[in-house]
Amino acid sequence: MRVVVVGAGYAGTIAANRLSKKVKGAEITVINPRPDFVERVRLHEQIAGTGAAATPLTSMLSEGVATRVGTVDKIGGGQVALGGGATLDFDYLFLAVGSTVAPLTGTVPVGIWEGAEEARAALAALPGGRVVTVIGGGLTGVETASEIACGRPDLRVRLVGQTIAPSLSPGAQKRVRTSLDRLNVEVVVDSVTQIDHGAGEGGGDLVRLHSRPPFTSDLTLWAVIGSVPDLAARSGLEVDADGRAVVDEHLRSVTDPQIFVVGDCAAVPGSRAACATAMPQGAHAVDTLARMIQGRKLKPYSMGYVGQALSLGRRDGLLQVNRRNGTVRRLYFAGRTAAVTKERICRYAKFGARTASYAWLRSSK
């Protein structure tokens, strides 16, 4: 049996490793645009120089799993069309290309590896006293601004967003603002309308806002993640309004049952873009394929959320408690203990992807 995994993030890596355990004799090939497994939950550390986010795939994938560095143009009909013209046949395919960004012109996107590396190099070259602007008030923006302020206290850091940490409870949002204030991060509650690259004072960017005067930024980072790669749509799979592949209750494409779709690019009702979503989906899809091969009854995909975790620099963090359906409770924990717990969560996610051993909470339904 030939199985292809497209994408080697959390969902793709755990799927490949779990396949090697549960689908004996399968010929497994992982296709990824780079030779590394990237911990997206650590990209803010990569940018600030306080940690590393990349690990060679050779040390993450099980023995016998083949890797192919490259891009994919189209999937379907039991065949993968690779960038450059080559093709690869499959009996089953796992689509795990994750999510991507659509940055405002003149900004550097921090939610993808290439942008994070560009931001890291630019930040390292920035003299003290300069201004770094992070656009995006979600958890990615909060973590990025906090990490830079913690790692480079000689810089002025601004965080711009229409709301700050909107996925958290009101009390947790207030605690986040307290941490940002402690790190001397200037918070600007507004939306950015345009970036005039190089038009500000000293050749910096001129950041134009919806309801406030523009200001100059020496490095402008885009921390909004809001789109998925168009591979599913380009391949003729049914997608939702956001471009995510529509799947059945077993995470199979409703267009092509040979294709499982997992992670951020899967249109699973009630899911959010997170490694906490990608890992269970990657594992469950493999379990489904194993059951299909064994002629056993299939189980519908089910998962429930526990909470959200974010770091606020190296010594502070916050854990937001959620209901299983993903809605927030009033309860949260913050401080040094929360930072340590967030670190352990990140390590567990990587461990789970590498070993294919991962447990998750089921839905309350």
KETI-615640 format. One record per residue: x negated, y, z negated of N, C-alpha, C, O, CB in turn; residue in one letter. Coordinates in steps of 0.001 Angstrom, whole numbers, plus 500000, padded with zeros to 6 digits. Glycine has a CB too. Example, Ala and Ser with C-alpha at 12.3 -4.5 7.8 and 13.67 -1.06 7.14 Angstrom:
BEGIN
486810494310492200487700495500492200486800496700492200485764496681491535488692495527490954A;487150497750492920486330498940492860487100500030492130486591501138491961485916499402494275S;
! end
This chain:
BEGIN
499155498801500000500000500000500000499121501247500000498167501347499229500955500006498772M;499450502180500860498687503430500959499479504569500312500600504873500721498362503766502449R;498884505184499310499541506277498597498645507512498670497455507445498365499838505885497108V;499226508633499074498489509889499167499051510872498141500266511005497992498572510481500609V;498159511551497444498534512601496502498000513913497041496790514071497205497984512313495062V;498884514853497319498472516158497848498479517162496700499539517561496216499417516629499015V;497291517564496273497156518493495157496607517783493938497087516710493569498497519143494830G;495598518379493307494957517760492143494975518694490945493961518892490276493518517363492472A;496153519266490685496347519999489442496781519014488376496440517834488445497391521141489609G;497528519485487392497971518606486315498873517486486842498671516319486506498708519413485246Y;499861517835487664500810516838488162500123515831489077500323514624488937501961517523488906A;499313516322490014498659515441490956497621514539490321497515513366490679498026516241492024G;496857515069489384495799514273488751496369513170487870495907512030487924494888515171487924T;497382513507487050497972512448486226498666511418487107498668510232486776498970513038485207I;499256511844488221499905510903489123498892509937489722499129508729489743500643511650490232A;497772510450490207496751509595490820496205508580489815496055507400490133495603510451491381A;495913509042488612495353508146487606496379507130487108496029505987486813494816508950486437N;497619507534487015498661506605486574498969505580487670499297504431487375499944507374486186R;498863506001488930499033505078490047497996503959489993498313502794490232498935505828491380L;496751504325489675495688503321489633495934502293488541495434501170488614494339503989489418S;496706502676487528497022501758486426498277500937486711498323499743486411497203502539485125K;499292501577487290500605500943487387500938500343488747501827499498488849501639501928487043K;500243500764489781500507500223491117499229499520491575498434500076492332500945501360492139V;499053498313491109497825497569491359497638497303492848498580496961493563497835496252490587K;496404497468493289496068497204494674496363498337495625496073498235496817496779496017495123G;496936499420495121497251500551495994495975501258496447495018501396495685498181501544495275A;495983501697497688494887502504498221495282503966498025496133504491498744494597502175499749E;494652504617497041495059505967496614494067506998497123492859506867496923495171506050495071I;494584508014497775493749509121498257494318510438497748495507510711497911493665509126499814T;493472511248497135493854512574496659493277513619497604492077513623497876493363512812495199V;494127514495498099493685515582498972493819516892498210494894517215497706494511515618500303I;492740517638498128492739518890497362491861519913498083490862519532498693492231518656495897N;492203521184498030491408522184498756490038522464498155489222523150498771492166523458498825P;489776521941496957488472522143496311488069520859495587488934520032495299488518523349495313R;486791520668495285486331519416494654486498519401493138485938518538492461484881519180494989P;487257520343492607487396520467491159488851520382490709489776520729491444486791521775490692D;489019519916489494490284520007488776490250521329488024489323521582487254490507518775487799F;491246522166488239491264523498487618492331523540486531493507523279486787491525524606488680V;491908523870485325492841524075484218493394525490484323492778526448483857492146523839482828E;494545525605484930495104526942485116495377527625483783495390528854483703496387526867485932R;495594526838482742495836527439481424494574528070480856494625528725479815496370526390480452V;493446527883481523492188528490481070491634529521482055490505529983481883491153527409480841R;492385529882483058491848530835484033491524532184483403490585532856483830492835531028485168L;492302532592482378491993533861481715490642533789481002489948534800480890493103534226480711H;490265532597480519488953532428479901487857532478480959486792533051480729488886531102479126E;488120531879482113487162531914483216486892533355483632485746533733483877487681531098484415Q;487943534149483710487808535547484124486982536350483141486095537108483534489172536183484281I;487278536182481859486611536969480826485227536441480467484481537103479746487463537008479592A;484878535265480959483575534691480639483523534057479266482439533834478727482521535741480735G;484684533762478691484730533159477360484932531646477416484922530982476380485840533793476543T;485113531098478612485325529666478768485246529287480227485067530143481093486671529244478181G;485380527985480501485323527480481868486609526730482193487172526054481332484094526562482065A;487071526849483428488350526255483811488225525116484807489216524439485080489235527305484383A;487030524877485365486872523871486418486058522672485943485049522816485253486207524490487640A;486527521479486333485843520222486056485807519417487350486831519322488026486552519421484906T;484666518833487724484603518051488964485650516937488984485828516229487993483206517451489140P;486331516788490100487334515738490223486732514351490026487419513426489592488010515820491578L;485447514209490348484801512910490192484815512435488745484762511234488485483375512975490696T;484886513375487803484924512988486390486346512967485836486557512622484673484070513938485567S;487329513340486674488722513357486238489534512196486807490519511777486199489363514661486632M;489133511674487964489913510627488623489355509241488331488147509058488183489948510864490125L;490256508272488252489863506897487964488997506328489077489063506767490225491097506023487763S;488184505344488716487346504680489699488234504024490754489224503371490427486424503633489022E;487877504202491993488655503630493077489603504602493735490109504325494823489419502479492581G;489861505757493094490697506794493701489825507628494625488856508243494182491379507690492613V;490164507649495897489374508399496869489793509866496874490964510182496660489528507792498278A;488853510745497114489155512174497197488770512695498573487805512246499193488414512964496088T;489545513639499014489281514270500307489485515768500128490596516214499841490214513691501444R;488433516537500294488518517992500146488953518591501478488273518455502495487150518598499681V;490102519256501443490612519841502670492016520371502490492560520355501386490583518830503785G;492591520832503560493941521382503537494891520470504309494464519644505116493960522808504127T;496174520637504048497203519834504711498128520764505488498636521749504952498010518984503678V;498337520434506753499204521252507601500658520808507552501569521635507603498714521212509027D;500877519476507450502237518967507504502285517555506926501319516799507024502767518982508952K;503437517209506316503642515861505808504997515352506289505902516137506575503553515829504256I;505125514029506374506411513458506770506263512328507767505272512254508493507292514526507351G;507258511444507799507216510336508742506083509380508465505598508704509372507100510854510136G;505652509317507206504572508407506847503199508869507265502269508065507327504825507090507435G;503052510143507553501761510641508015501469512041507465502366512874507336501723510659509543Q;500192512276507144499711513583506710498873514175507830497933513539508307498887513478505386V;499209515389508254498409516105509242497478517044508484497920517983507824499315516893510261A;496189516774508592495195517555507858494751518763508661494829518773509890493988516691507505L;494288519773507959493712520918508635492501520465509436491640519758508912493327522021507627G;492426520863510693491325520409511533491740519346512524490986519005513435490217519888510684G;492969518808512342493489517888513340493527516423512961494210515646513627492708518020514536G;492820516013511916492828514606511519494175514237510888494911515113510434491673514315510531A;494493512940510863495728512465510247495424511338509271494377510695509344496728511993511321T;496364511112508354496223510075507338497593509446507139498568510151506878495654510653505990L;497673508121507260498951507430507101499233507137505630498311506975504830498960506127507912D;500526507069505282500889506719503908502189505925503886503025506021504784501024507985503042F;502321505142502828503595504477502536504418505327501581505643505395501676503359503072501936D;503707505978500650504341506925499733503394508098499527502171507957499570504700506247498368Y;504001509261499300503197510474499086503739511234497886504949511310497673503200511381500353L;502823511793497110503178512647495975502756514070496317501568514362496455502496512154494641F;503738514945496450503470516347496764503356517120495459504325517233494709504586516950497675L;502162517653495191501894518321493910501023519551494135499968519705493519501207517349492914A;501482520422495027500666521580495409500824522776494476500190523810494686501013522000496806V;501673522646493437501772523694492425502419524974492918503256524964493820500423524006491904G;502014526069492310502550527391492655501411528303493083500239527970492912503324528011491457S;501758529435493632500741530364494097501197531794493802502162531998493065500465530169495615T;500524532757494359500841534157494077500982534937495374500468534539496420499758534793493185V;501687536050495282501810536974496399501415538351495869502281539175495574503277536973497009A;500115538599495746499650539825495089499941541084495875500004541077497104498186539738494840P;500115542162495137500249543473495749498922543832496397497859543590495824500677544547494705L;498983544404497581497762544784498291496882545688497418497358546660496832498112545497499616T;495598545350497343494666546134496547494383545538495179493559546065494431495189547514496382G;495067544429494840494862543786493545494174542431493728494147541870494823496207543613492807T;493620541925492623492992540604492625493905539650491856494175539889490679491549540650491991V;494387538578492486495288537647491795494531536758490806493510536164491153496030536774492815P;495030536670489589494315535910488559494924534527488315494377533748487535494302536693487262V;496046534211488967496717532945488716496249531800489593496765530688489479498166533120488891G;495275532050490473494710531003491317493196531020491163492618532036490776495123531195492809I;492556529900491465491119529759491217490296530803491978489415531438491397490661528358491608W;490575530981493261489776531902494061489868533329493529488864534037493457490224531858495518E;491082533748493155491253535084492596490586535232491247490001536273490946492712535411492473G;490673534185490429490043534227489107488531534358489231487902535088488464490398532969488300A;487948533654490192486507533756490403486112535149490891485093535699490474486044532700491404E;486935535713491783486667537077492252486773538065491091485958538979490967487650537470493385E;487777537876490251487957538758489097486809538606488103486349539596487533489295538465488405A;486346537381487892485230537143486956483974537880487407483306538533486605484936535632486834R;483659537770488695482465538431489210482595539953489125481646540642488749482206538005490657A;483764540468489475483986541919489426483929542429487997483372543496487737485337542280490058A;484497541680487076484497542094485671483089542083485102482710542989484360485406541181484841L;482310541063485444480940540971484938480084542141485413479155542564484724480306539654485373A;480407542660486597479621543765487160480114545127486709479510546143487054479646543701488664A;481191545172485948481804546445485563481089547035484345480985546366483316483310546254485261L;480598548267484440479940548905483286480935549209482171482138549298482415479238550200483720P;480444549364480973481288549723479848481988551050480055481477551931480747480476549769478590G;483151551191479457483907552431479561484860552478480740485679553392480832482971553573479651G;484771551514481640485652551507482802487029550938482439487220550359481370485021550694483944R;487982551121483364489369550723483107489729549468483898489525549403485111490333551871483464V;490262548483483202490782547277483838492301547270483647492790547400482525490119545973483236V;493029547121484728494492547093484653494992545702485018494628545146486054495119548161485590T;495828545156484154496457543864484409497934544118484684498639544671483840496262542874483199V;498403543716485863499797543929486246500574542634486046500238541598486619499906544414487719I;501609542707485230502422541529484943502571541341483445501593541061482752501806540277485577G;503790541494482938504013541425481499504344540043480974504634539888479788505099542342481132G;504308539024481843504561537661481392503392537104480605502438537818480301504858536766482571G;503473535812480276502428535216479440501070535220480129500044535358479462502806533796479067L;501045535069481459499772535111482182499117536478482019497914536567481773499984534792483678T;499907537542482156499365538885482001498908539164480581497851539758480369500390539905482413G;499709538735479600499357538950478190498058538241477856497173538824477230500484538458477261V;497937536972478272496712536219477967495500536821478665494420536897478078496871534751478379E;495670537251479915494557537835480662494085539135480018492887539324479810494964538086482117T;495004540019479706494644541287479078493998541065477716493004541713477386495877542177478934A;494554540158476927494016539877475594492609539311475676491725539716474922494924538904474846S;492403538374476594491098537718476708490022538697477153488903538674476641491174536549477687E;490364539563478116489395540556478572489065541538477447487903541883477232489934541312479804I;490092541978476741489870542921475630489025542291474531488222542968473888491213543393475048A;489210540993474320488440540284473302486997540064473751486061540258472975489098538943472978C;486824539658475010485492539366475515484698540585475926483468540561475898485593538455476661G;485394541671476314484728542911476739485342544099476018486062544887476632484834543102478275R;485069544242474715485635545362473962485116546726474402485624547759473965485352545178472507P;484094546727475274483546547989475775484375548561476919484121549678477370482112547790476234D;485362547808477389486205548264478487487549548778477975487984548418476881486423547134479491L;488194549614478769489567550028478486490498549101479258490388548979480478489811551534478875R;491402548456478555492291547480479188493725547974479116494213548350478050492163546092478514V;494401547969480276495821548327480346496618547111480801496169546342481651496052549531481312R;497795546949480231498728545917480656500006546604481116500639547324480344499014544894479508L;500389546384482372501577547032482931502627545975483239502351544989483922501224547843484210V;503838546193482725504923545272482999506257545896482671506352546761481800504743543989482221G;507291545456483372508623545987483083509079545565481688509755546322480992509636545510484142Q;508707544362481291508901543872479930507655543100479550506932542616480421510189542980479804T;507398542982478262506212542279477794506634540977477117507412540981476164505386543167476822I;506110539874477624506417538535477102507926538279477032508437537913475974505799538359475711A;508642538465478143510103538337478117510612536934477806511766536775477407510656538765479428P;509777535917477979510229534543477715510227534199476230510668533117475842509349533558478459S;509731535120475395509653534874473952510837535504473228511558536328473791508335535422473382L;511028535106471972512076535691471135511701537131470778510524537483470855512293534844469844S;512658537971470393512361539361470039511263539480468974510376540328469079513625540044469546P;511331538628467955510315538684466911508934538341467435507946538973467062510676537750465785G;508866537338468301507583536946468882507053538031469819505847538268469878507722535615469638A;507948538685470546507526539785471415506890540899470596505872541471470987508718540331472217Q;507498541196469465506950542237468591505576541843468080504677542679467988507893542505467412K;505412540561467746504113540075467258503058540168468345501902540482468061504227538626466762R;503442539898469590502516540034470705502058541475470858500873541732471070503162539547471996V;502985542412470754502624543829470851501661544228469740500748545022469965503880544706470795R;501858543681468543500949543966467425499533543484467743498552544175467466501459543298466126T;499443542288468329498131541741468688497471542577469781496269542834469727498266540281469151S;498252542999470769497703543830471836497192545153471283496139545642471691498759544080472918L;497945545727470353497506546975469717496195546759468968495297547600469025498590547506468753D;496085545637468268494877545336467501493669545186468416492543545499468028495072544061466677R;493909544708469626492821544546470595492592545804471431491763545810472341493116543373471513L;493332546871471116493232548146471825493651548044473292493133548764474145491816548668471740N;494593547140473576495154547052474920496277548074475040497228548053474259495671545609475228V;496166548958476006497216549944476239498349549294477032498121548762478118496656551186476992E;499547549335476501500696548726477156501509549811477858501901550800477238501573547954476133V;501756549627479136502552550557479934503794549813480405503703548909481236501730551128481151V;504945550187479879506194549540480264506763550261481478507418551297481362507216549538479087V;506497549690482630506923550285483898506641549275485001506068548216484746506189551650484175D;507039549597486212506743548733487350505791549454488295505846550675488442508044548320488090S;504921548685488930503953549238489875504576549240491266505117548228491713502619548424489862V;504500550362491934505090550471493271504053550359494383504370549927495492505828551785493403T;502814550747494086501799550755495138500418550863494523500241551482493474502038551912496126Q;499442550259495179498036550399494797497302551035495965497272550477497062497398549014494411I;496718552183495740495884552828496756494439552474496430493803553106495586496105554400496794D;493934551454497115492609550930496807491525551945497155491420552395498296492366549620497560H;490719552297496151489605553217496353489994554677496383489152555531496659488917552884497608G;491280554992496099491753556385496210491734557122494871492045558311494812493168556411496779A;491370556420493797491345557053492488490029557753492215489150557800493076491610556034491417G;489895558295491014488667558990490632487488558027490651487585556890490190488813559630489238E;486367558508491196485162557698491246485260556496492159484455555571492053484819557244489890G;486240556495493058486386555381493982487194554227493437487249553163494053485057554890494375G;487831554423492275488669553370491708490021553304492401490301554077493317488860553592490214G;490849552380491958492195552250492535493131553284491927493009553633490753492754550824492309D;494058553764492728495103554650492232496365553802492079496943553344493064495338555883493200L;496777553604490837497934552770490543499161553658490427499242554509489541497718551948489245V;500113553454491324501329554269491319502452553505490625502685552330490909501744554655492766R;503144554184489712504207553580488919505576554104489345505684555118490034503978553851487431L;506601553401488927507964553776489300508408555071488629509025555918489275508927552659488943H;508101555238487339508644556389486618507598557189485844507959558038485028509702555927485671S;506325556939486082505265557672485385504222558149486385504175557669487517504606556790484297R;503389559092485966502323559568486847501335558443487147501158557553486315501592560768486213P;500690558458488304499707557416488645498457557555487780498217558601487178499326557493490145P;497673556490487730496413556540486998495355555762487761495661554972488654496579555977485567F;494105556001487390492985555336488063492604554062487329492565554020486100491771556275488159T;492325553030488102491885551745487553490638551292488312490606551320489542493023550668487648S;489620550875487571488380550441488223488461548987488693487727548587489597487199550609487268D;489344548201488086489592546828488517491057546522488231491508546635487091488635545803487789L;491790546140489256493224545925489115493553544461489384493304543953490477494015546847490071T;494114543788488379494375542358488447495876542089488535496676542725487849493774541645487228L;496236541148489378497640540773489581497909539489488799497321538447489090497969540583491111W;498797539563487806499062538420486930500521537983486996501127537626485986498691538761485492A;501065538020488193502447537587488417502421536350489294501903536390490410503306538721489073V;502977535245488800503047534010489580504502533798489963505354533588489100502480532776488777I;504784533853491258506195533822491620506524533156492930507588533416493491506701535171491659G;505649532301493444505954531651494706505276530286494763504425529967493931505510532530495892S;505660529491495746505046528176495940504517528094497358505018528794498238506060527025495658V;503509527249497606503033527071498976504168526604499884505108525956499425501871526065499015P;504078526932501162505186526629502072505064525270502752505739525026503753505280527696503121D;504223524381502236504011523086502876505302522284502997505562521684504040502984522286502101L;506113522268501942507372521515501993508289522056503080508823521293503885508084521564500634A;508471523367503103509341523977504112508775523791505505509510523520506454509538525464503824A;507471523937505623506805523797506926506917522371507469506853522134508676505328524193506810R;507087521425506530507177520020506920508604519574507187508843518416507530506576519155505852S;509559520496507031510949520167507308511704519557506148512819519067506325511008519248508442G;511110519579504950511821519089503777512836520137503334512608521335503501510834518755502627L;513942519693502777514925520643502254514331521371501059513782520741500155516244519924501857E;514436522690501050513910523501499956514999524425499431515998524679500104512681524316500415V;514783524928498203515735525880497639515357527296498060514463527483498886515782525765496097D;516036528293497495515805529691497882514386530159497561513896531115498162516809530596497182A;513725529489496616512358529858496242511309529049496985510114529214496740512166529684494759D;511735528183497885510794527396498666510372526089498022509497525399498546509599528199498934G;510979525736496891510635524486496216511424523328496837512590523486497200510920524587494691R;510783522178496953511423521026497577512547520488496705512361520269495508510397519928497849A;513703520277497302514859519740496588514653518238496403514330517521497350516195520036497359V;514847517776495169514612516369494843515854515739494223516756516437493761513419516231493890V;515885514392494220516977513692493552516630513482492084515628514017491609517268512338494240D;517425512727491371517206512559489932515956511740489609515557511633488449518412511900489307E;515337511160490655514125510376490458512886511108490970511801510529491024514256509030491153H;513045512383491347511970513259491834511514512906493245510379513200493623510786513192490894L;512395512277494027512111512016495434512745513111496292513841513586495994512634510615495854R;512063513499497336512630514474498267513954513950498801514057512784499182511650514770499431S;514965514807498829516260514393499364516207514240500881517119513674501484517344515401498975V;515136514748501499514964514639502944514197513377503315514548512689504274514241515869503485T;513155513077502558512277511947502866511999511171501582511192511619500768510944512431503520D;512650510008501373512479509245500134511092508651499954510787508120498886513480508150500085P;510243508729500975508854508290500826508016509322500075506883509050499677508237508017502197Q;508593510510499889507842511613499281508408511952497908509584512293497775507872512858500191I;507563511854496897507888512337495561507345513762495441506261514058495944507291511397494445F;508090514637494781507644516023494605507596516324493114508588516153492406508590517030495352V;506439516773492642506244516982491202505531518302490932504761518791491758505443515819490593V;505803518867489758505156520107489362505905521345489820507107521295490083503766520141489897G;505196522446489914505814523734490214506546523766491551507476524554491722504772524802490199D;506144522926492498506752522970493837508017522133493934508607522042495010505756522494494875C;508455521511492825509671520695492820510845521487492266510723522148491235509462519414491996A;511981521422492949513182522146492509513968521277491528514979520668491878514075522542493730A;513477521239490301514135520472489240514930521448488375514336522347487780513089519669488376V;516247521302488285517068522239487514516579522377486072516307521385485396518524521787487521P;516472523633485617516092523899484236514612523850483953514198524062482813516759522949483365G;513793523572484971512350523472484730511678524828484864512202525726485523511711522474485700S;510528524972484246509737526191484388508323525806484807507882524679484579509723527016483061R;507627526743485414506272526492485885505332526411484686505075527415484023505812527598486873A;504826525219484413503935525009483271503341523624483355503921522730483971504682525199481931A;502170523438482731501599522096482693502484521172481865502475519959482073500169522127482120C;503253521735480924504181520943480119505300520365480963505945519399480556504765521786479002A;505539520940482136506512520421483089505841519474484081506365518402484383507201521573483834T;504682519881484580503992519115485614503587517730485143503723516762485891502774519862486079A;503091517617483918502586516334483430503693515277483341503515514187483884501935516517482061M;504817515546482690505882514541482651506405514175484037506720513013484296507025515040481800P;506497515159484926507001514863486262506049513953487027506484512996487669507225516153487039Q;504754514244486964503781513392487633503826511973487109503771511019487885502392513955487470G;503927511825485786503963510502485163505255509764485513505229508581485852503824510626483640A;506384510472485428507667509823485681507782509356487133508312508276487394508813510776485345H;507298510149488066507388509775489472506620508482489738507086507626490490506853510906490362A;505454508340489128504678507113489287505412505930488663505458504846489244503285507268488655V;505980506140487489506752505068486844507924504631487732508265503450487790507275505535485463D;508530505599488419509635505286489321509157504415490485509801503427490838510276506581489852T;508022504793491076507486503999492179507160502583491705507439501614492412506228504671492771L;506580502459490529506261501129489997507530500299489824507535499105490122505517501248488651A;508597500920489347509871500212489188510454499806490542511014498719490679510876501090488427R;510323500671491528510813500343492868510099499104493407510738498206493954510613501537493827M;508796499058493254508007497939493759508375496641493039508401495568493642506508498227493598I;508657496758491742508986495586490934510459495190491040510875494175490482508636495848489486Q;511240495991491757512653495696491910513460495935490647514514495328490457512823494287492345G;512974496811489787513652497111488527514556498330488698514393499111489637512623497354487396R;515502498482487789516430499607487819515673500908487576514825500990486688517548499425486767K;515987501915488370515316503205488232515953504022487112517152503932486851515365503984489557L;515110504823486461515576505705485401515506507143485885514508507535486490514743505516484111K;516538507942485634516480509352486043515426510113485236515138509783484085517863510020485872P;514873511117485860513881511962485180514536512715484029515653513215484164513231512960486173Y;513844512793482901514369513490481727513224514064480918512252513364480633515223512545480857S;513325515307480551512354515909479641512989517079478914513909517718479424511093516367480403M;512492517351477727512928518496476948511715519297476494510646518738476246513771518049475740G;511888520588476388510781521451475986510672521542474462511658521387473742510957522848476585Y;509466521793473998509206521987472570508996523465472276509516523990471292507975521170472119V;508238524127473129507962525545472904507020526101473944506779525479474978507381525759471524G;506490527276473665505521527947474524504331528337473659504494528729472503506147529201475235Q;503144528226474223501927528560473483501105529554474292500961529409475506501094527283473170A;500576530548473624499703531488474307498588531932473380498750532003472162500495532697474812L;497458532228473990496329532752473228496327534268473334496715534844474350494983532160473735S;495886534887472269495798536350472205494363536709471844494096537295470795496820536952471159L;493443536343472738492026536414472415491593535078471838492376534129471799491732537571471423G;490344535002471389489807533728470907490238533378469490490166532210469109488315533758470970R;490677534336468707490962534051467303492415534290466906492755534276465723490077534883466440R;493255534504467892494663534764467610495508534073468677495070533896469813494957536299467569D;496707533692468300497588533033469251499012533056468753499298533577467675497139531600469503G;499906532486469547501315532445469159501960531186469720501721530806470867502064533709469653L;502777530550468899503551529381469297505020529710469144505499529943468034503168528129468456L;505735529731470251507168530011470253507926528690470260507700527852471133507568530888471477Q;508813528496469307509609527276469238510810527406470165511523528409470135510065526991467782V;511029526384470988512138526359471942513126525247471620512795524283470929511611526189473362N;514331525394472126515259524270472164514848523367473326514067523772474187516749524758472316R;515373522150473347514977521214474390515302521716475795514612521371476755515647519890474161R;516355522531475916516723523041477242515872524239477664516104524823478722518192523432477257N;514895524603476846513974525676477199514325527036476636513501527949476706513893525780478653G;515520527212476077515869528494475475515134528655474148514810527674473477517401528608475269T;514877529909473784514032530154472614514835530169471315516014530523471287513293531472472773V;514161529775470256514690529936468909514043531171468295513111531735468869514429528661468035R;514521531585467155513915532732466476512543532379465901511704533257465703514837533235465361R;512322531106465636511116530667464936509881530725465840509919530301466995511306529247464407L;508800531252465295507505531236465975506416531230464925506656531563463764507345532454466936Y;505206530846465340504042530853464467502943531645465159502810531586466381503570529400464129F;502167532372464398501128533198465003499893533230464111499937532872462934501647534626465254A;498777533676464720497545533799463962496494532792464376496568532201465454497829533652462507G;495508532601463500494390531713463777494848530267463979494350529574464867493378531785462645R;495792529816463161496280528441463288496952528221464640496797527165465252497260528113462154T;497693529218465097498340529121466405497303529068467522497488528354468508499291530305466623A;496203529827467373495140529815468377494484528443468452494208527942469542494089530888468062A;494234527835467296493630526498467250494583525470467865494155524577468597493279526104465785V;495870525603467564496863524678468115496953524812469624497056523807470327498235524926467485T;496915526033470134496932526252471588495731525571472243495862524963473305496931527770471914K;494574525671471617493383525025472152493562523504472209493167522859473180492156525385471303E;494156522950471166494388521503471137495390521071472199495262519995472785494881521076469759R;496389521919472444497368521627473495496684521587474856496957520703475669498500522679473495I;495792522550475102495065522591476371494202521343476539494134520769477626494192523855476452C;493549520930475466492689519741475534493524518483475759493119517585476496491855519599474241R;494679518427475127495545517259475292496058517159476726496163516063477277496726517324474311Y;496376518302477327496851518302478710495769517757479639496064516953480524497265519726479144A;494533518179479450493440517681480284493193516200480021492976515430480956492158518487480028K;493224515800478748493058514397478382494142513543479032493861512466479558493091514231476855F;495383514030478992496487513292479582496343513137481082496633512074481631497783513971479267G;495894514203481756495699514135483198494607513132483554494732512390484529495350515517483754A;493539513111482764492400512227483056492689510774482722492267509878483454491178512683482289R;493400510525481630493638509150481184494974508589481634495193507380481562493556509081479694T;495874509452482097497240509073482474498052508622481279499102508000481442497214507971483514A;497581508927480076498316508619478853498931509912478336498224510821477902497386507963477773S;500247509982478387500907511236478041502320510946477556503049510173478178500931512203479250Y;502703511563476452504052511391475902504774512728475936504157513780475768504004510829474448A;506091512684476157506856513925476186508236513722475594508737512603475480506968514453477611W;508828514835475225510165514826474645511202514677475745511095515321476789510420516109473831L;512203513837475526513248513649476525514339514710476356514442515342475305513850512231476418R;515133514894477380516239515835477320517256515388476289517365514199475988516899515983478689S;517997516338475752519028516020474762520291515492475416521194515031474718519356517247473930S;520377515547476744521575515099477456521637513568477502522578513005478063521599515679478889K;
! end
